[in-house]
Amino acid sequence: MTVNRELWRRAISERTAPRWACPTCLSGHLRLNSDEDLRCSETAESAKLRLYEPWEPEWIKYVFVAMLRCDNSDCNESVCTSGVGRVEQFIDHENVQIEYVDQFYPKWVSPSPRLISIPEEAATLLGDSLGRCFSNAWGDFAGAGNHLRKAVEILIEHFESENNLDRGKKKLHDRIIALRPICGDVSDKLLAIKWIGNSGSHIDDLSQDDIFDALDILEWVLSELFDNTKRKIDLLTARINEKKGPLSKQGPPQDIPAD
Ligand SMILES: [Zn+2]
């Protein structure tokens, strides 16, 4: 899987939120439960534009805050978001008329839904950095880049410690390169994420697509390093093949002819 860019860019309307998974239980979805959960206000500049003659509803601009809640009754997590809004035109084909609808786009969400899949061991290791990266990935792209770089640093420290490597006074770049003989491909991918993170530190020209590109790569890295599904399946396969039958069957391997 990669970042579902279309899903995360969907707008919130006054009554409904997109089907975003809850960041806490991961199984529920975030909802607007009442009219009070979203508050918006027209910007001063937008209000002034109403004085000009060819004014159209689509010139309206808002700021908004909203409280979303998880629909899993065992969780009930609350998520706060804020951002900007505008009026968009929709064609009602059934009634052959034009409708104007307020649409709201988050610039910040906390706690944010996980924008990529994270194996649990990786979530324990990188939780804080990734959580901050996800919260910023909606609007503060330089901030998100900085937290991604921090996540790369934590991963590198983890592997240096596991492999008894001395980090010395090496720069992050050289420490990633030093891991190449151990991590292979993963080292190159961490380098790519670091380049994007560096841009967040030095210049303010990262886009949301840059952050999503880095998250796509990071998701692959975390799956490669921490997802032990393949290891579990390999072990299960070996045990079944050794037993030549289902594991629930008692006794030594049967001499069953191969079909
Ligand atoms: Zn939940």
Residues whose N, C-alpha, C, O or C-beta is under 5 A from the ligand:
A	BS01	ZN	C22 T24 C25 L26 G28 C70 N72 C75 N76 E77
